[in-house]
Amino acid sequence: MSISKDAYNNLLEGGDDKAIKSASIIQRTLLSAGAGIDEVEFISRCKTNWDVWLRTNRHVILEFDLQSITSKVRQLLNNSIRNDGSVQLASLRVPIKALVQEFEAEDLIYDLNAELILGGVFAELVKGKS
């Protein structure tokens, strides 16, 4: 299975030095859940934006807060992975919106939004499968 050129370029432009592997993992995970190439490219952009956000903020945000954010994102991913290892984009919408609200309530939102958190979910997925 070849990876999407746009997905690869998005990840590469975001500084992902393992862009081919990341794009391949994202593509396999989404396609096995029935996603189309447009979703793969969208998720790749979100992951790239998360990677940039994380690089920009890792020395600005308190380490405890940053670890709390990434832990909650990882937990959301773990709760969303299906038995076959796939993830459906549509199934992430409600939990991500709930996590945005939780971050707001806990004063952890910083400049995060649903799409950045979605990117964080897939960044954690890539880390777990690398």
PyMOL commands that set and color helices and strands:
alter all, ss='L'
color gray80, all
select helices_A, chain A and resi 5-13+19-31+37-57+63-80+89-105+114-129
alter helices_A, ss='H'
color red, helices_A
deselect
rebuild
show_as cartoon
